[in-house]
Amino acid sequence: MGVSPWYWWADVPVKTKSDIWVRKGPKVQGSPSVKYRGFFINDESPALTGWANGKFTKSEYGSSFTGEFYKLVFELCLRLKGNYIWPAMWSSMFYVDDIENGHIADDLVFSSVPAITIPWRELKRSKIVGKYYQAGMKTPDNVILLWTDDNSGDIQPLPLANETDRIGGAVEAGKTVVDLYNKHAFNAWYAQQGRTSTNTMANDVQALFAQDQVIEEKYHSLNGGKWDHFVNQVHIGYTYWQDPPAKAMPDLIYLDESNTTDDEIMGVSVQGSTASAPGAPLPALLPVEPYMPPTEKRYVDIFTRNNGTFAYHISSNVSYVFVTNAEGRLEAPGSSSDSRSGISVDCQEAPPGISWVALRVKRTDVCKGPAVVALLPVNKNSVPDEFEGYVESGGVVSWEAEHYSSAEEKNGLSYITIPDYGRTLSGLKLWPVTHPGRTPEDTPKLTYSFYSFTDQTEAQLVVYLGGSLNHDPSLPLKYAHALEGGSPVEVQPIPDEAMGSLPHGWNEATVAGGWTSYSTLKVPAGAHKLSLWLLEPGVVVQKVVMDVGGLKRSALGPPKSQKA
């Protein structure tokens, strides 16, 4: 009828209509498949509490979460076809704060469970109740068993068969913060290189910090201040999960006469290094190879290290290496203090094997200006014409799980792709999810073809998995792998742990958005076929990497390798 469930809570305009048409005859809406549907008002302080304190009259016990507040919450839940609310509980008692709370819930046929208040305060960590239950604690049949997640969206256990029978019962703001932290990282990096643009990055951080406050005040002023205090949660300055006491400017570095270098005004740095030449030896650039992923780039940065101006020129000692921005003039202060020169290689013209190319960066505004030489290794290798699959570059072979060479169907089981799942492209999982735990012998096999130029006796098979837990203690998550048709090796990536406790490695997996599992293999140089079996319905694979000595730490893993 034109009324959004979020007409009040998100100020969605109501679309008015002159007529409403209803089809003739009765329409019966069947019962929902999920009996209790709703949401949990979690960690309501300071944002929601501060907003409610300024919006609603407090009860005699000092709480603003009264019937006036919950009427709006219940209406939202009903319009979303829900019937269940877990109320705010930090310093509130749903039935005591306002006697109308319970009456309104009853009138609207709502279920509400404020029971978290007791275990939270008495036991400090409410998830500890799970250990008591697992150890045999008896609960009345009319008590709902609500299995918790790990505070990051991963369900810890799922109900057993005998437990299911119980009767029971902002984009702009985000970009500003990301930009702030990126500029803060550049500020620290540039300071190590002595760039004059260090101060530019510091000033940008200051401006973004102020802009964040402007966005917050803008939101709080919407609709005549209707949402005042609603987004005043501290969100800058975190060092771990607990929010800091106040929003704080990150530590910044400014360069001046007291801490700037007396070296030459021209500074040169290569990709991935904090070194700045002249004055410090430059490491070699990362190698260029024919099968390098297209997203991999090679470059040299030229920049000012003192106020002033200079001109430069970059030359190569071979004809098959090319440089962008090969000459220019830089000046500080101002916006023309840094330049990046991209490097490309015509691998067809390069000699076979490894060759070393010298890139000479020289000042051209003075007669005897200093010169810096950056070395670029070019490694021209090739695979047999008949090979089809992913090819090593930089000591790794990387591919997305859905890009298999072949995938079997077996015993009514097959693999499905979950688009846009996880850290990069998608997730791959066994289907249907109702199958019991299996062995490699009766589970369909995934096959991946890859080629390695490196003979590695202790290669690492790295499997990037989804964020999950062993939610069924009798069937922990497992997969199996084999190389060249060898015997399958089963892997349990998530350690067993008692209910209510979190397994070793959970912190890292939560930050990364999924588990990363490592297995040691012997991988000779040449063509290979890797077999993979997902043995449990909860296993979701995102990416597979064969590390033959070049894997570097990163949030998303190495980019997808090229195929031959």
C-alpha positions, -999 to +999 in steps of 0.1 A: +000+000+000+030+022-002+041+022+034+076+009+039+084-010+072+111+016+076+089+046+072+097+058+108+131+043+115+148+052+082+125+081+072+114+063+040+087+085+024+052+071+022+039+068-013+003+080-013-023+063-036-057+074-047-071+038-050-064+004-035-074-027-054-080-061-038-086-093-057-119-110-052-120-140-030-102-151+001-064-153+005-048-174+032-012-167+042+004-200+054+024-203+086+060-192+082+087-219+082+106-202+111+085-200+142+103-171+160+115-143+137+129-110+149+160-093+161+182-085+191+188-050+203+225-055+210+251-031+226+226-003+227+249+021+245+261+048+238+243+055+204+208+041+208+207+049+246+218+085+240+193+090+213+164+075+234+173+096+264+167+127+244+136+113+227+114+096+253+103+102+288+123+081+313+106+057+336+107+059+374+138+036+372+156+060+348+152+040+316+142+056+283+134+022+268+097+024+277+064+016+260+068+047+238+101+033+224+090-003+221+058+005+203+079+018+174+102-012+176+074-037+177+057-020+147+089-023+127+092-060+135+056-067+126+059-049+093+089-070+086+068-101+094+085-108+127+071-118+161+102-118+184+123-091+201+153-096+224+151-062+242+179-039+252+196-050+284+228-031+293+211-011+320+175-020+314+149-046+326+122-050+299+093-059+322+104-036+351+114-004+334+079+002+322+049-020+330+035-011+296+063-029+279+049-063+287+013-053+280+022-040+246+041-072+238+012-093+249-014-072+229+007-076+197+013-113+204+050-108+207+077-130+222+104-111+241+134-126+259+152-103+283+168-132+301+203-123+289+205-098+317+210-124+345+238-145+329+256-114+315+258-098+350+262-129+371+284-150+349+301-121+331+301-140+297+266-153+288+281-179+263+294-198+293+259-212+298+266-234+268+292-253+287+267-261+315+241-272+290+266-294+271+277-309+304+241-320+311+223-290+326+185-297+323+162-269+311+124-269+312+108-279+279+091-245+276+124-227+276+136-216+241+171-228+233+187-199+214+221-209+200+244-179+198+270-169+172+306-158+180+298-121+179+310-121+142+281-139+125+294-175+128+269-198+145+286-219+171+263-249+173+231-260+154+203-277+172+202-315+173+171-334+162+158-339+198+162-302+204+141-290+175+111-308+189+108-286+220+077-265+223+099-235+231+085-203+241+260+051+058+284+051+025+299+085+028+308+081+064+324+047+058+346+060+029+358+089+050+370+066+078+387+042+052+404+072+035+415+085+069+433+052+078+448+049+043+462+084+044+475+076+080+494+046+066+509+067+038+519+093+063+540+068+082+554+052+050+564+085+034+580+097+066+605+068+064+614+078+028+617+115+038+591+126+013+579+162+016+544+148+009+545+132+043+530+165+056+504+165+029+492+131+041+491+143+077+470+173+067+446+151+047+442+129+079+433+160+099+408+171+073+392+137+071+389+136+109+371+169+108+349+157+079+339+127+099+326+150+127+307+170+101+290+139+087+280+128+122+265+162+131+248+163+097+231+130+104+221+141+139+204+172+125+182+154+100+144+159+103+148+186+130+171+165+152+150+134+152+181+112+151+203+132+176+229+109+193+219+080+170+254+075+154+276+089+182+293+055+187+331+060+188+345+045+156+380+060+152+409+049+173+402+011+178+431-010+188+411-042+196+374-051+197+364-028+227+355+007+216+379+034+229+366+059+254+367+088+229+373+094+193+410+102+189+432+115+161+457+089+150+494+097+156+508+117+128+543+126+116+553+160+103+587+167+087+605+200+093+641+213+096+646+192+127+639+158+111+644+162+074+673+147+055+702+167+043+705+144+013+699+153-023+664+168-030+656+140-055+644+108-038+639+075-056+621+044-042+611+011-057+578-007-053+573-022-018+603-006-002+607+021+025+643+029+013+650+062-004+680+068-026+704+085-028+714+079+007+703+043+011+708+012-011+677+003-031+666-033-032+659-049-066+624-045-080+601-075-079+607-097-110+587-095-142+576-129-157+555-138-187+528-154-165+526-126-140+489-118-131+477-088-150+469-070-118+505-072-107+524-039-115+560-028-113+570+008-107+595+034-095+586+064-074+604+098-077+597+125-052+610+156-034+628+153-001+632+190+005+615+221-006+626+232-041+624+219-076+643+195-099+640+177-133+646+140-139+650+114-166+647+076-165+665+054-191+667+016-196+698-002-208+677-026-229+652-021-257+625-045-243+618-026-211+596+006-212+589+033-186+560+057-183+566+092-170+602+088-181+609+125-175+594+153-156+598+182-131+589+180-095+584+208-070+577+212-032+557+225-015+527+219-037+508+191-055+536+183-079+561+167-055+556+130-064+556+110-096+551+073-103+568+056-133+552+023-144+574-004-159+564-028-187+583-056-205+580-071-240+586-107-229+587-118-265+619-098-271+635-107-237+662-134-237+653-168-221+659-173-184+668-145-160+682-112-171+689-080-151+679-047-164+693-014-151+669+016-149+689+048-144+672+078-128+692+110-132+687+147-124+687+168-156+685+203-142+721+203-131+752+194-150+766+168-125+734+157-108+733+124-089+720+092-106+702+063-090+702+028-106+672+005-099+677-032-109+648-051-125+650-089-129+632-103-159+625-140-158+614-154-192+600-189-187+576-211-206+553-242-202+548-271-226+524-263-254+500-291-244+496-279-208+463-262-198+459-247-163+473-221-139+510-212-140+534-202-112+546-166-110+565-151-081+567-184-063+529-190-061+501-204-081+467-190-071+432-197-084+396-192-073+378-223-060+351-221-087+377-222-115+383-259-114+394-281-143+367-306-135+340-313-108+324-347-103+288-355-094+285-385-071+259-402-049+235-374-055+260-348-045+275-320-065+292-286-060+275-253-062+289-218-065+279-190-041+284-157-060+300-128-043+308-149-012+340-143+009+371-123+003+375-123-035+351-139-061+328-166-047+325-197-025+322-233-035+303-259-014+289-294-015+251-297-022+227-306-008+235-294+027+215-322+043+240-349+035+258-365+065+296-363+069+313-384+042+347-397+031+367-390-001+356-424-015+319-414-016+322-376-022+326-359-056+361-347-064+373-313-076+404-312-098+427-283-104+456-282-130+487-261-123+523-258-134+553-250-111+587-239-123+601-244-087+612-277-073+599-274-037+601-302-012+581-283+014+554-264-006+524-252+012+488-259+000+468-229+013+431-232+013+410-201+020+377-210+037+346-193+048+340-180+083+324-209+102+327-230+133+323-267+141+286-263+147+279-301+149+304-316+174+299-351+158+308-338+124+336-312+125+343-294+093+367-313+070+382-314+035+407-337+019+434-332-008+457-353-029+484-346-055+486-366-087+460-391-077+477-400-044+459-411-013+436-384+001+448-365+032+420-353+054+423-319+071+402-305+099+409-267+096+390-257+128+401-273+161+375-289+184+364-268+213+338-270+241+306-251+235+309-216+246+346-215+240+363-203+208+389-224+189+425-215+185+429-191+156+394-177+158+406-141+163+427-142+131+399-159+112+373-133+123+395-104+112+403-120+079+366-130+072+374-167+070+398-195+080+431-201+062+443-237+063+479-249+055+492-283+045+528-292+035+534-311+002+563-321-020+558-303-053+584-310-080+588-286-110+563-294-138+526-300-144+504-312-116+468-321-108+454-313-073+423-331-061+401-316-035+371-331-016+347-311+007+336-336+033+311-317+054+282-294+043+295-264+062+328-263+043+330-234+019+362-229-002+369-195-016+405-197-030+433-222-033+470-213-034+501-235-040+530-217-023+563-228-036+583-201-018+568-167-027+536-163-007+535-129+011+511-119+038+480-101+026+443-097+034+429-113+002+457-137-008+477-135-040+457-125-072+446-152-096+474-166-117+474-166-154+463-197-173+482-213-201 
